[in-house]
Amino acid sequence: MNILVLCTGNSARSILLESIFNTLGAGRVRAYSAGSDPTGKVHPQSLVLLNELGHGTSGARSKSWDEFAAEGAPEMDVVITVCASAAGETCPVWPGAPVRAHWGVEDPAAAQQPDWDAAFRAAYATLEKRAKALLEMPFETMAPADLAQQLNRIGEIA
C-alpha cells in the first residue's frame, strides 16, 4: 500500500509520519510525504529527532505534492493530511480516488526553539500511536469504505 502524507510545508509532521510508516511498516506500506506549499527544507529538529530514534533520514526532503501528481509517480492508495485546522492552517486536498483521512497534529515547527524538543517529541508520539494503530489492522484486505472509517477513527487518537 502506498501512503502519501500531506501537509502545507512538508518540513515536520509529514516528514515524521512518512519515516514512522516506512520504519514500522516495512514491507507492508511505502510512505511518501509532500506539501502544498513546501518550505524547501526539512526542519532541523525533525532530522535530529528521527536520527536519535534510529530512523534513516538520508532521503528526507521537503517537496511539492506536484511530484506525486506527475505522470509516472507512484499511485497512492491512501492520502493522510496532518495539518492542524485549529491553528488556522489550510490543509491540502488531494484529488482522485485514494482513501483520504485527516490526522491533524499541532505544528511543532511553530514552537519557539527552546521548546522544539518537547514539541517534536509530542507530535512524533501522537503520529507513532496512529501509525501503529493502522499497522495492527489487516488494512490490505479492507474495503475502501471500511479503511476510510478506520483511518478517521485513528485520526482521533491523541
C-alpha positions in Angstrom: 0.0 0.0 0.0 1.3 3.5 -0.9 0.5 6.2 1.6 1.0 9.9 0.8 1.3 12.2 3.9 0.4 15.8 3.1 0.8 19.0 4.9 1.4 22.5 4.0 5.2 23.0 4.4 6.4 19.3 4.4 9.1 20.0 6.9 8.0 18.5 10.2 4.8 16.4 10.8 4.5 14.9 7.3 8.2 14.0 7.3 7.9 12.4 10.8 4.9 10.3 9.7 6.5 9.3 6.4 9.5 8.0 8.4 7.4 6.3 11.0 5.4 4.4 8.4 8.5 3.4 6.4 10.2 2.1 9.5 7.4 0.3 11.3 5.5 -0.8 8.2 8.5 -2.0 6.2 7.2 -4.5 3.6 3.5 -3.6 4.1 3.4 0.1 3.3 5.5 2.6 1.4 5.0 6.1 2.6 5.8 9.4 0.9 5.3 13.0 2.1 4.8 16.3 0.3 3.4 19.8 0.9 1.0 22.1 -0.9 3.4 24.9 -0.2 6.7 23.2 0.7 9.3 25.1 2.7 12.1 23.6 0.6 13.9 22.2 3.6 13.3 19.7 6.4 13.1 21.3 9.8 16.4 20.6 11.6 14.6 19.3 14.7 12.8 16.7 12.5 16.2 15.3 11.5 17.6 15.5 15.0 14.7 13.5 16.5 14.4 11.0 13.7 18.2 10.3 13.8 18.0 10.0 17.6 15.2 7.4 17.3 17.1 5.3 14.7 15.2 6.4 11.5 17.2 6.9 8.3 17.0 10.5 7.1 19.2 10.5 4.0 16.2 10.7 1.7 14.2 13.2 3.7 13.4 16.3 1.8 10.7 18.9 1.6 8.9 18.6 -1.7 5.8 19.7 -3.6 2.8 17.4 -4.0 3.1 18.1 -7.7 5.8 15.4 -7.8 3.1 12.8 -6.9 0.6 14.2 -9.4 3.0 13.9 -12.3 3.0 11.1 -14.9 5.0 8.1 -13.7 4.6 8.9 -10.0 3.6 6.1 -7.7 -0.2 5.6 -7.4 -1.4 6.4 -3.9 -3.8 4.1 -2.1 -4.2 6.4 0.9 -3.7 10.1 1.5 -3.4 11.4 5.0 -3.3 15.1 5.9 -1.7 16.1 9.2 -2.3 19.8 9.3 -3.9 21.2 12.5 -7.0 23.1 11.3 -7.4 24.7 14.8 -4.2 26.5 14.1 -5.7 28.2 11.1 -3.7 26.1 8.6 -5.1 25.3 5.2 -4.8 21.6 4.7 -4.1 20.5 1.1 -6.8 18.5 -0.7 -5.7 15.5 -2.9 -8.0 14.9 -5.8 -8.9 11.5 -7.2 -9.8 8.1 -5.8 -7.4 7.3 -3.0 -8.8 6.7 0.5 -8.4 10.0 2.4 -8.2 10.8 6.1 -7.2 13.7 8.3 -4.9 13.1 11.3 -4.4 16.7 12.5 -1.4 17.4 14.8 -0.2 20.7 16.1 2.8 22.0 14.1 5.9 21.5 16.2 7.8 23.8 13.8 5.7 26.7 15.1 7.2 26.3 18.6 10.0 28.6 19.8 13.5 27.0 19.5 13.8 26.3 23.3 10.6 24.2 23.0 11.4 22.3 19.8 12.5 19.1 21.5 9.2 18.8 23.5 7.0 19.9 20.6 8.6 17.5 18.1 8.5 14.6 20.6 4.8 15.2 21.3 4.0 15.3 17.6 6.1 12.2 17.0 4.4 10.3 19.8 0.9 11.0 18.5 1.8 10.1 14.9 3.5 6.9 16.0 0.4 5.8 18.0 -1.8 6.4 15.0 0.6 4.6 12.6 0.8 1.6 14.9 -3.0 1.5 15.2 -3.2 1.3 11.4 -0.4 -1.3 11.1 -2.2 -3.5 13.7 -5.1 -3.9 11.2 -5.4 -6.1 8.2 -5.7 -3.0 6.0 -4.6 -4.9 2.9 -7.9 -6.8 2.7 -10.2 -4.0 3.9 -12.8 -2.5 1.6 -12.0 1.2 0.9 -15.1 2.4 2.9 -14.1 0.3 5.9 -10.5 1.5 5.6 -11.6 5.2 5.4 -13.8 4.7 8.5 -10.9 3.1 10.5 -8.5 5.8 9.3 -10.8 8.5 10.5 -11.2 6.8 13.9 -7.4 6.5 14.2 -7.1 10.2 13.5 -8.9 10.9 16.8 -6.2 9.1 18.8 -4.3 11.7 20.9 
